[in-house]
Amino acid sequence: MLRALRTLILGILAGLCLAGGAAWAADADQSAGSSVLVLLKMPAAHFQAGSSYADSYGNGAQRAARQRIASRLAREHGLKIETGWPMPLVGVDCFVLRAPAGQSAKAVAEELSHDREVAWAEPMQTYTAQAAPRPMARAAPPNDPLFRLQPAAQAWKLADLHSVATGRNVRVAVVDSGVDLRHPDLMGQVETHQDFAPEHPGAAEQHGTGVAGIIAAVEDNHVGIAGVAPNARLMALRACWQQADQVTVCDTLSLAKAIHYAVEHDAQVINLSLSGPPGPLLGRLIDVALARGEVVVGAMDPAQAGGGFPASHPGVVAVTSVGGSAGPYAAPGRDVPTTEPGGKWNLVNGNSFAAAHVSGLYALLRQKNPGERRPALVTATAGGEIDACASLMGAARPCATLTATTADNARP
């Protein structure tokens, strides 16, 4: 039965691009080259909400003082300043210093941390999207809507959920690779887009486009799929980039910039379909997001202890695929049709896309229960499989009994 369904799906999706993303596990001691993040204390009063984000270092004297400190550290330790970025939400300026070849970033960070003017220092780490290789497809473009082939259409009774909520006007930050803003299933869905990894040029990329489609693809437009929260407003925050081998990667600084932006601009749900080692800067930013009542969703990496970071971070909603490794929550993540660059659709697999389903579900929950900081999810099995209906309605009742109780909650 499953093999026959898979064959049917592949037939409908035939002709789509074959390139795929590969999952990987980051080692806890791995760092991106020999770059080190040096965090210098910055009083919160230095940041002004009306100023340009990238230049919000405070007044000229204060900015110059911190830059002099960073220059001194670089000179005394034989390092080179690469860039700097303010993180006012956690009260620091972040400078990236590069060590000469052969020096351990971890050892350099430890040495810098002893300087009295340094809040802390940490190695630049690497993170990856939690996608699995894509299945092969035959060569013919799709002609029909793919809603009935979406796992959530059946398992979550998605059409019934949309009679109650569609995520209307809920802001969901997709911290990922580049989203195809011109895709017919995503046109008009992205409220804002920012590139926090300009040193790795890229526009529309596979992983970010696929995650965005699962969360908020346009519904009832006669093409492709329907997002879990089709009326949510996406913040497409490019912090990751697609490498030549199709693996999607990010680093500590790019992620920190994107998460800071998402929190500062009042994202209600932050989707992090990636995994890697923990770090103080990212951990503090996530803590700020959680303290503000924002929901942070992370994809689990079964190869890492606790599912890797950020899934293992306290307060983050950790998600795995149904039928995959054990986790607190399980959502559809296998043979999922979704958007890909160039106005196409393809099947994807992996915990990245399970996490995207849960971010979409939280958008429905935030619309229906706007006063709840983090509405509870209800699980239907010992493996953590989410009962989307019970979660949305706040009671264990079958989705077949759902009725739209108010016009405000139903789809437009």
VOPAGU-2260 file (C-alpha; in pm, 1 decimal, decimal comma):
REM VOPAGU-2260
SITE   aa  ch    i         X         Y         Z
SITE  MET   A    0       0,0       0,0       0,0
SITE  LEU   A    1     271,8     246,1     102,2
SITE  ARG   A    2     482,2     150,0    -197,2
SITE  ALA   A    3     188,7     205,1    -430,2
SITE  LEU   A    4     116,9     547,7    -275,2
SITE  ARG   A    5     482,4     643,5    -306,5
SITE  THR   A    6     481,8     543,5    -672,9
SITE  LEU   A    7     167,4     751,9    -731,1
SITE  ILE   A    8     320,1    1056,1    -566,4
SITE  LEU   A    9     640,3    1023,1    -764,7
SITE  GLY   A   10     440,9     997,1   -1084,5
SITE  ILE   A   11     254,7    1319,1   -1009,8
SITE  LEU   A   12     576,6    1493,7    -913,1
SITE  ALA   A   13     766,2    1363,5   -1215,1
SITE  GLY   A   14     985,8    1608,5   -1397,4
SITE  LEU   A   15    1086,5    1808,8   -1095,2
SITE  CYS   A   16    1444,7    1889,0   -1001,7
SITE  LEU   A   17    1641,2    1594,9    -864,0
SITE  ALA   A   18    1890,3    1779,7    -652,2
SITE  GLY   A   19    1857,9    1691,9    -280,8
SITE  GLY   A   20    1978,6    1800,2      59,5
SITE  ALA   A   21    2167,2    1561,7     284,1
SITE  ALA   A   22    2138,3    1541,2     662,1
SITE  TRP   A   23    2450,9    1566,4     873,8
SITE  ALA   A   24    2551,9    1577,5    1235,9
SITE  ALA   A   25    2778,4    1852,6    1366,3
SITE  ASP   A   26    3045,5    1755,1    1615,4
SITE  ALA   A   27    3030,7    1953,5    1938,6
SITE  ASP   A   28    3396,4    2066,1    1897,0
SITE  GLN   A   29    3363,0    2153,7    1528,8
SITE  SER   A   30    3414,0    2518,5    1433,7
SITE  ALA   A   31    3382,4    2707,7    1106,1
SITE  GLY   A   32    3746,1    2752,8    1008,0
SITE  SER   A   33    3931,8    2932,6    1287,1
SITE  SER   A   34    3691,1    3217,9    1352,1
SITE  VAL   A   35    3607,4    3320,6    1707,6
SITE  LEU   A   36    3313,1    3527,9    1832,1
SITE  VAL   A   37    3417,3    3788,8    2089,6
SITE  LEU   A   38    3128,2    3944,9    2284,5
SITE  LEU   A   39    3182,6    4289,5    2436,7
SITE  LYS   A   40    2931,6    4432,9    2680,0
SITE  MET   A   41    2699,9    4693,8    2531,6
SITE  PRO   A   42    2451,3    4874,5    2761,3
SITE  ALA   A   43    2096,6    4826,3    2636,1
SITE  ALA   A   44    2045,0    5205,1    2628,4
SITE  HIS   A   45    2285,7    5226,7    2334,6
SITE  PHE   A   46    2029,4    5068,3    2104,6
SITE  GLN   A   47    1755,6    5285,6    1958,1
SITE  ALA   A   48    1457,8    5114,0    1800,9
SITE  GLY   A   49    1423,3    5376,1    1529,1
SITE  SER   A   50    1780,1    5341,6    1407,4
SITE  SER   A   51    1923,4    5115,6    1138,9
SITE  TYR   A   52    1964,1    4766,7    1284,0
SITE  ALA   A   53    2304,7    4695,5    1133,9
SITE  ASP   A   54    2448,2    5028,4    1257,9
SITE  SER   A   55    2294,4    5040,0    1606,9
SITE  TYR   A   56    2617,9    5049,7    1803,8
SITE  GLY   A   57    2522,6    5355,2    2009,7
SITE  ASN   A   58    2693,7    5693,7    1978,7
SITE  GLY   A   59    3022,0    5740,9    1797,5
SITE  ALA   A   60    3240,7    5747,6    2108,2
SITE  GLN   A   61    3095,4    5429,4    2249,8
SITE  ARG   A   62    3121,7    5251,2    1917,3
SITE  ALA   A   63    3479,1    5363,3    1872,6
SITE  ALA   A   64    3566,5    5244,2    2223,9
SITE  ARG   A   65    3439,7    4893,2    2159,2
SITE  GLN   A   66    3611,6    4881,3    1822,3
SITE  ARG   A   67    3935,8    4984,5    1992,8
SITE  ILE   A   68    3894,6    4699,4    2239,3
SITE  ALA   A   69    3841,5    4453,4    1955,5
SITE  SER   A   70    4146,3    4595,4    1772,3
SITE  ARG   A   71    4356,8    4561,4    2086,4
SITE  LEU   A   72    4251,1    4200,2    2132,7
SITE  ALA   A   73    4330,0    4123,5    1770,6
SITE  ARG   A   74    4672,3    4287,2    1797,1
SITE  GLU   A   75    4768,8    4123,6    2127,3
SITE  HIS   A   76    4660,3    3775,4    2021,1
SITE  GLY   A   77    4772,8    3784,4    1658,8
SITE  LEU   A   78    4419,0    3780,9    1520,0
SITE  LYS   A   79    4236,6    3961,1    1239,4
SITE  ILE   A   80    3900,2    4137,3    1276,2
SITE  GLU   A   81    3655,6    4009,5    1014,3
SITE  THR   A   82    3329,5    4181,9    1103,6
SITE  GLY   A   83    3111,9    4308,2    1387,5
SITE  TRP   A   84    2741,8    4299,6    1468,2
SITE  PRO   A   85    2534,3    4440,4    1755,9
SITE  MET   A   86    2319,4    4209,4    1966,7
SITE  PRO   A   87    2133,8    4461,8    2186,9
SITE  LEU   A   88    1873,8    4207,0    2299,2
SITE  VAL   A   89    2147,0    4029,5    2496,4
SITE  GLY   A   90    2350,8    4345,9    2568,3
SITE  VAL   A   91    2661,6    4272,3    2363,0
SITE  ASP   A   92    2848,9    4371,5    2050,6
SITE  CYS   A   93    2971,5    4067,7    1861,1
SITE  PHE   A   94    3307,1    4083,0    1681,3
SITE  VAL   A   95    3439,5    3801,0    1464,6
SITE  LEU   A   96    3814,9    3750,3    1489,6
SITE  ARG   A   97    4007,4    3502,1    1276,2
SITE  ALA   A   98    4305,4    3310,2    1412,1
SITE  PRO   A   99    4604,3    3211,9    1198,5
SITE  ALA   A  100    4600,2    2870,0    1034,4
SITE  GLY   A  101    4678,8    2591,1    1275,2
SITE  GLN   A  102    4543,6    2760,7    1587,0
SITE  SER   A  103    4245,9    2604,6    1761,3
SITE  ALA   A  104    3942,7    2832,7    1769,3
SITE  LYS   A  105    3839,3    2671,6    2097,4
SITE  ALA   A  106    4176,6    2750,5    2258,0
SITE  VAL   A  107    4174,8    3107,7    2125,9
SITE  ALA   A  108    3823,5    3163,2    2260,9
SITE  GLU   A  109    3927,1    3031,0    2600,9
SITE  GLU   A  110    4225,2    3268,0    2609,5
SITE  LEU   A  111    4019,1    3569,9    2504,9
SITE  SER   A  112    3753,6    3494,8    2768,2
SITE  HIS   A  113    4005,6    3580,3    3041,3
SITE  ASP   A  114    4033,1    3941,4    2926,5
SITE  ARG   A  115    3846,7    4166,0    3172,2
SITE  GLU   A  116    3674,9    4362,0    2891,3
SITE  VAL   A  117    3533,6    4051,4    2723,2
SITE  ALA   A  118    3190,3    3926,6    2831,3
SITE  TRP   A  119    3270,4    3589,1    2676,8
SITE  ALA   A  120    3419,1    3435,4    2363,4
SITE  GLU   A  121    3321,0    3122,2    2173,1
SITE  PRO   A  122    3427,2    2939,8    1855,7
SITE  MET   A  123    3222,8    2999,0    1541,8
SITE  GLN   A  124    3019,2    2679,4    1500,6
SITE  THR   A  125    2850,6    2520,6    1200,8
SITE  TYR   A  126    2486,3    2409,6    1176,9
SITE  THR   A  127    2295,6    2222,1     908,8
SITE  ALA   A  128    1941,5    2171,6     793,2
SITE  GLN   A  129    1791,8    1838,9     897,5
SITE  ALA   A  130    1677,4    1720,0     555,6
SITE  ALA   A  131    1720,4    1373,2     408,2
SITE  PRO   A  132    1815,8    1294,5      46,8
SITE  ARG   A  133    1531,2    1341,4    -199,1
SITE  PRO   A  134    1376,0    1049,8    -383,6
SITE  MET   A  135    1415,1    1015,6    -759,3
SITE  ALA   A  136    1137,9    1137,7    -986,0
SITE  ARG   A  137    1037,9    1082,9   -1349,3
SITE  ALA   A  138    1025,6    1355,3   -1613,3
SITE  ALA   A  139     687,1    1524,3   -1650,2
SITE  PRO   A  140     559,1    1841,1   -1482,3
SITE  PRO   A  141     281,1    1814,4   -1223,2
SITE  ASN   A  142     -62,6    1909,3   -1353,8
SITE  ASP   A  143    -292,2    1864,2   -1054,0
SITE  PRO   A  144    -312,3    2006,3    -700,6
SITE  LEU   A  145    -109,8    1800,3    -453,5
SITE  PHE   A  146    -314,5    1863,1    -141,7
SITE  ARG   A  147    -455,6    1508,6    -121,5
SITE  LEU   A  148    -101,5    1371,0    -128,8
SITE  GLN   A  149      20,1    1578,1     164,3
SITE  PRO   A  150      64,9    1356,3     472,1
SITE  ALA   A  151     -92,9    1626,2     691,7
SITE  ALA   A  152    -403,3    1632,6     472,0
SITE  GLN   A  153    -495,7    1290,7     608,8
SITE  ALA   A  154    -305,7    1252,5     935,4
SITE  TRP   A  155    -394,8    1599,8    1061,0
SITE  LYS   A  156    -726,5    1642,6     873,6
SITE  LEU   A  157    -584,6    1968,9     745,4
SITE  ALA   A  158    -899,7    2085,2     567,9
SITE  ASP   A  159   -1094,8    2045,3     891,7
SITE  LEU   A  160    -831,6    2238,0    1086,4
SITE  HIS   A  161    -862,2    2522,0     836,7
SITE  SER   A  162   -1231,2    2549,4     911,0
SITE  VAL   A  163   -1123,5    2668,0    1256,3
SITE  ALA   A  164    -797,2    2855,9    1194,8
SITE  THR   A  165    -558,5    2932,1     910,8
SITE  GLY   A  166    -287,2    3116,5    1102,7
SITE  ARG   A  167    -422,3    3448,3     984,8
SITE  ASN   A  168    -170,6    3729,9    1039,1
SITE  VAL   A  169      50,8    3523,3    1270,1
SITE  ARG   A  170     416,3    3606,0    1201,5
SITE  VAL   A  171     635,7    3300,5    1147,2
SITE  ALA   A  172    1011,3    3349,8    1109,0
SITE  VAL   A  173    1175,2    3097,4     875,8
SITE  VAL   A  174    1543,3    3109,0     974,2
SITE  ASP   A  175    1685,8    2907,5     687,6
SITE  SER   A  176    1831,3    2933,0     338,5
SITE  GLY   A  177    1680,0    3160,3      74,7
SITE  VAL   A  178    1305,8    3138,6       0,9
SITE  ASP   A  179    1177,7    3164,5    -357,6
SITE  LEU   A  180     958,2    3474,4    -327,1
SITE  ARG   A  181     826,5    3430,2    -682,0
SITE  HIS   A  182     707,2    3073,2    -640,1
SITE  PRO   A  183     333,9    3056,4    -729,6
SITE  ASP   A  184     259,3    2887,6    -395,8
SITE  LEU   A  185     451,5    3152,1    -198,5
SITE  MET   A  186     378,5    3477,5    -379,4
SITE  GLY   A  187     236,8    3726,8    -131,9
SITE  GLN   A  188     308,0    3502,8     168,5
SITE  VAL   A  189     636,7    3663,6     272,5
SITE  GLU   A  190     594,1    3978,8     479,1
SITE  THR   A  191     965,6    4055,5     503,4
SITE  HIS   A  192    1289,2    3901,3     384,7
SITE  GLN   A  193    1646,1    3966,2     496,3
SITE  ASP   A  194    1981,0    3812,4     401,9
SITE  PHE   A  195    2216,4    3759,8     697,0
SITE  ALA   A  196    2470,0    3556,7     497,5
SITE  PRO   A  197    2557,4    3791,1     208,1
SITE  GLU   A  198    2913,5    3659,3     200,2
SITE  HIS   A  199    2762,0    3335,2      65,9
SITE  PRO   A  200    2560,2    3464,6    -232,4
SITE  GLY   A  201    2233,7    3291,6    -305,4
SITE  ALA   A  202    1872,2    3373,5    -370,9
SITE  ALA   A  203    1605,1    3105,2    -394,0
SITE  GLU   A  204    1734,7    2783,7    -234,7
SITE  GLN   A  205    1583,4    2442,0    -188,7
SITE  HIS   A  206    1568,3    2393,4     186,6
SITE  GLY   A  207    1430,8    2733,5     283,3
SITE  THR   A  208    1177,1    2726,2       0,0
SITE  GLY   A  209    1059,6    2378,4     103,0
SITE  VAL   A  210    1021,4    2472,0     469,9
SITE  ALA   A  211     833,2    2791,1     380,8
SITE  GLY   A  212     591,3    2599,0     156,7
SITE  ILE   A  213     500,2    2347,1     425,6
SITE  ILE   A  214     428,7    2628,0     670,1
SITE  ALA   A  215     237,4    2874,1     454,7
SITE  ALA   A  216     187,1    2775,8      89,3
SITE  VAL   A  217    -115,0    2948,5     -65,8
SITE  GLU   A  218    -441,6    2756,9     -31,9
SITE  ASP   A  219    -711,9    2732,4    -302,1
SITE  ASN   A  220    -496,7    2870,8    -584,6
SITE  HIS   A  221    -533,6    2562,7    -810,5
SITE  VAL   A  222    -164,8    2473,8    -799,0
SITE  GLY   A  223      63,0    2272,9    -574,5
SITE  ILE   A  224      -0,6    2232,1    -204,6
SITE  ALA   A  225    -167,5    2408,9      87,6
SITE  GLY   A  226      40,5    2520,8     382,5
SITE  VAL   A  227     -41,8    2412,4     735,4
SITE  ALA   A  228    -103,3    2782,1     809,0
SITE  PRO   A  229    -182,2    2933,0     466,8
SITE  ASN   A  230    -274,2    3274,3     605,3
SITE  ALA   A  231      34,3    3315,2     823,5
SITE  ARG   A  232     279,4    3593,6     740,1
SITE  LEU   A  233     629,9    3465,8     675,2
SITE  MET   A  234     953,9    3635,3     771,5
SITE  ALA   A  235    1208,3    3482,4     532,8
SITE  LEU   A  236    1539,8    3528,2     717,3
SITE  ARG   A  237    1828,6    3384,5     519,1
SITE  ALA   A  238    2092,2    3269,1     767,9
SITE  CYS   A  239    2195,5    2952,2     581,2
SITE  TRP   A  240    2327,6    2878,6     235,8
SITE  GLN   A  241    2320,0    2586,0      -2,4
SITE  GLN   A  242    2658,4    2438,0     -84,1
SITE  ALA   A  243    2762,7    2279,3    -412,8
SITE  ASP   A  244    2691,7    1932,9    -268,8
SITE  GLN   A  245    2333,8    2050,5    -189,7
SITE  VAL   A  246    2393,4    2045,1     188,0
SITE  THR   A  247    2245,3    2350,2     362,4
SITE  VAL   A  248    2467,2    2504,8     632,6
SITE  CYS   A  249    2472,3    2806,6     865,8
SITE  ASP   A  250    2712,0    2944,7    1124,9
SITE  THR   A  251    2679,8    3094,8    1470,7
SITE  LEU   A  252    2690,4    3457,9    1358,9
SITE  SER   A  253    2444,5    3425,2    1071,2
SITE  LEU   A  254    2197,9    3243,6    1295,7
SITE  ALA   A  255    2243,4    3496,3    1576,0
SITE  LYS   A  256    2174,4    3786,4    1338,0
SITE  ALA   A  257    1858,0    3621,2    1206,5
SITE  ILE   A  258    1722,2    3517,9    1546,4
SITE  HIS   A  259    1793,0    3864,6    1686,0
SITE  TYR   A  260    1601,7    4018,1    1394,7
SITE  ALA   A  261    1309,8    3778,0    1441,0
SITE  VAL   A  262    1279,4    3857,4    1812,0
SITE  GLU   A  263    1325,7    4230,3    1763,1
SITE  HIS   A  264    1053,1    4234,4    1496,7
SITE  ASP   A  265     801,3    4038,3    1704,1
SITE  ALA   A  266     793,7    3701,1    1532,9
SITE  GLN   A  267     538,4    3484,5    1711,3
SITE  VAL   A  268     684,4    3154,7    1592,8
SITE  ILE   A  269    1051,2    3095,2    1501,2
SITE  ASN   A  270    1126,7    2788,2    1289,7
SITE  LEU   A  271    1480,6    2646,3    1318,6
SITE  SER   A  272    1496,7    2339,6    1093,6
SITE  LEU   A  273    1864,9    2281,7    1167,5
SITE  SER   A  274    2096,8    2132,6    1423,2
SITE  GLY   A  275    2448,2    2166,6    1559,5
SITE  PRO   A  276    2639,6    2224,2    1882,5
SITE  PRO   A  277    2512,6    2452,4    2160,2
SITE  GLY   A  278    2659,3    2799,2    2207,2
SITE  PRO   A  279    2612,3    3075,3    2465,7
SITE  LEU   A  280    2515,7    3350,4    2220,0
SITE  LEU   A  281    2245,8    3150,9    2041,3
SITE  GLY   A  282    2123,4    3010,7    2371,3
SITE  ARG   A  283    2079,2    3357,5    2521,2
SITE  LEU   A  284    1895,3    3482,7    2214,4
SITE  ILE   A  285    1656,4    3187,4    2228,4
SITE  ASP   A  286    1600,5    3254,4    2598,7
SITE  VAL   A  287    1503,0    3614,1    2516,4
SITE  ALA   A  288    1259,5    3487,9    2251,9
SITE  LEU   A  289    1101,0    3242,9    2494,0
SITE  ALA   A  290    1077,4    3505,6    2768,2
SITE  ARG   A  291     880,7    3724,1    2525,9
SITE  GLY   A  292     630,7    3445,9    2466,8
SITE  GLU   A  293     757,2    3348,9    2122,2
SITE  VAL   A  294     747,3    2981,6    2022,4
SITE  VAL   A  295    1077,8    2837,1    1901,2
SITE  VAL   A  296    1060,1    2510,4    1705,7
SITE  GLY   A  297    1373,2    2302,2    1639,9
SITE  ALA   A  298    1443,8    1993,9    1428,9
SITE  MET   A  299    1600,9    1704,0    1616,6
SITE  ASP   A  300    1923,8    1541,1    1498,4
SITE  PRO   A  301    1917,6    1173,7    1607,4
SITE  ALA   A  302    2295,9    1155,6    1578,5
SITE  GLN   A  303    2348,2    1407,6    1857,8
SITE  ALA   A  304    2284,5    1388,8    2229,8
SITE  GLY   A  305    1942,8    1525,7    2317,6
SITE  GLY   A  306    1867,8    1578,2    1950,3
SITE  GLY   A  307    2131,6    1849,5    1909,1
SITE  PHE   A  308    2094,8    2224,8    1946,5
SITE  PRO   A  309    1853,7    2404,5    1939,8
SITE  ALA   A  310    1619,5    2107,0    1989,4
SITE  SER   A  311    1787,5    2023,9    2321,3
SITE  HIS   A  312    1766,8    2380,7    2452,4
SITE  PRO   A  313    1514,8    2420,6    2739,3
SITE  GLY   A  314    1184,7    2559,5    2615,3
SITE  VAL   A  315    1240,4    2478,5    2246,6
SITE  VAL   A  316     976,0    2254,6    2086,1
SITE  ALA   A  317    1183,5    1957,7    1964,4
SITE  VAL   A  318    1038,8    1774,1    1663,7
SITE  THR   A  319    1119,5    1452,2    1479,8
SITE  SER   A  320     947,7    1275,6    1189,9
SITE  VAL   A  321     663,9    1031,3    1248,9
SITE  GLY   A  322     813,1     683,8    1249,0
SITE  GLY   A  323    1163,9     817,7    1301,8
SITE  SER   A  324    1377,9     844,5    1613,7
SITE  ALA   A  325    1216,7     902,4    1951,1
SITE  GLY   A  326    1139,9    1261,4    2043,6
SITE  PRO   A  327     901,0    1474,9    2246,9
SITE  TYR   A  328     691,2    1547,0    1937,1
SITE  ALA   A  329     655,7    1373,9    1601,2
SITE  ALA   A  330     502,9    1525,8    1287,5
SITE  PRO   A  331     483,9    1433,3     917,0
SITE  GLY   A  332     832,1    1433,9     766,3
SITE  ARG   A  333     838,9    1161,1     502,2
SITE  ASP   A  334     739,0    1185,3     136,6
SITE  VAL   A  335     610,1    1538,6     186,9
SITE  PRO   A  336     532,4    1733,0    -132,9
SITE  THR   A  337     641,2    2094,1    -103,8
SITE  THR   A  338     767,0    2394,1    -295,4
SITE  GLU   A  339    1109,5    2422,6    -451,7
SITE  PRO   A  340    1279,3    2704,2    -646,0
SITE  GLY   A  341    1175,6    2773,3   -1000,8
SITE  GLY   A  342     800,9    2734,2    -951,7
SITE  LYS   A  343     828,2    2358,0    -893,0
SITE  TRP   A  344     732,4    2105,9    -628,2
SITE  ASN   A  345     909,2    1796,1    -504,5
SITE  LEU   A  346     904,9    1533,2    -231,5
SITE  VAL   A  347    1116,6    1598,1      77,0
SITE  ASN   A  348    1208,6    1395,3     382,7
SITE  GLY   A  349    1360,3    1475,3     718,3
SITE  ASN   A  350    1309,3    1628,0    1058,4
SITE  SER   A  351    1347,1    1975,1     903,9
SITE  PHE   A  352    1009,6    1934,5     740,7
SITE  ALA   A  353     847,7    1777,0    1046,3
SITE  ALA   A  354     951,2    2090,6    1237,3
SITE  ALA   A  355     796,0    2307,3     965,3
SITE  HIS   A  356     462,1    2127,6    1016,4
SITE  VAL   A  357     474,4    2206,7    1387,8
SITE  SER   A  358     559,2    2573,2    1325,1
SITE  GLY   A  359     253,4    2589,5    1099,5
SITE  LEU   A  360      40,8    2422,5    1366,7
SITE  TYR   A  361     158,1    2676,1    1624,3
SITE  ALA   A  362      49,2    2953,5    1388,9
SITE  LEU   A  363    -301,6    2800,9    1395,2
SITE  LEU   A  364    -285,1    2778,6    1774,3
SITE  ARG   A  365    -169,3    3138,2    1811,7
SITE  GLN   A  366    -456,5    3261,1    1593,6
SITE  LYS   A  367    -716,6    3060,9    1783,9
SITE  ASN   A  368    -568,1    3126,4    2129,3
SITE  PRO   A  369    -386,9    3462,1    2099,6
SITE  GLY   A  370    -358,5    3504,2    2474,8
SITE  GLU   A  371    -162,6    3181,8    2532,3
SITE  ARG   A  372     213,8    3223,9    2525,1
SITE  ARG   A  373     277,9    2863,0    2425,7
SITE  PRO   A  374     -35,9    2653,2    2373,3
SITE  ALA   A  375      12,5    2288,8    2463,8
SITE  LEU   A  376      45,1    2017,7    2200,5
SITE  VAL   A  377    -147,6    1693,6    2249,5
SITE  THR   A  378      14,4    1366,5    2150,0
SITE  ALA   A  379    -178,9    1063,7    2030,1
SITE  THR   A  380      86,5     791,8    2064,5
SITE  ALA   A  381     370,9     693,5    2293,9
SITE  GLY   A  382     607,2     796,1    2012,0
SITE  GLY   A  383     497,3    1158,5    2045,2
SITE  GLU   A  384     285,2    1172,9    1729,0
SITE  ILE   A  385      91,0    1497,9    1748,0
SITE  ASP   A  386    -288,7    1498,6    1749,3
SITE  ALA   A  387    -333,4    1823,7    1561,4
SITE  CYS   A  388    -708,3    1837,3    1613,0
SITE  ALA   A  389    -690,4    1785,9    1987,7
SITE  SER   A  390    -410,1    2040,1    2008,4
SITE  LEU   A  391    -610,9    2302,1    1821,1
SITE  MET   A  392    -937,8    2238,7    2005,8
SITE  GLY   A  393    -784,3    2189,9    2348,1
SITE  ALA   A  394    -950,8    1850,3    2393,5
SITE  ALA   A  395    -909,8    1494,5    2271,2
SITE  ARG   A  396   -1179,9    1483,7    2005,3
SITE  PRO   A  397   -1164,5    1355,2    1648,6
SITE  CYS   A  398   -1107,5    1605,0    1372,3
SITE  ALA   A  399   -1416,4    1479,1    1191,3
SITE  THR   A  400   -1626,7    1656,7    1455,3
SITE  LEU   A  401   -1468,4    1996,6    1397,5
SITE  THR   A  402   -1701,9    2280,9    1306,7
SITE  ALA   A  403   -1622,2    2643,4    1246,2
SITE  THR   A  404   -1765,7    2826,5    1543,0
SITE  THR   A  405   -1690,9    3181,0    1429,3
SITE  ALA   A  406   -1644,3    3344,9    1094,9
SITE  ASP   A  407   -1332,4    3515,9    1226,8
SITE  ASN   A  408   -1153,6    3184,2    1273,9
SITE  ALA   A  409   -1263,8    3017,2     953,2
SITE  ARG   A  410   -1080,7    3054,1     625,7
SITE  PRO   A  411   -1165,6    3370,9     432,2
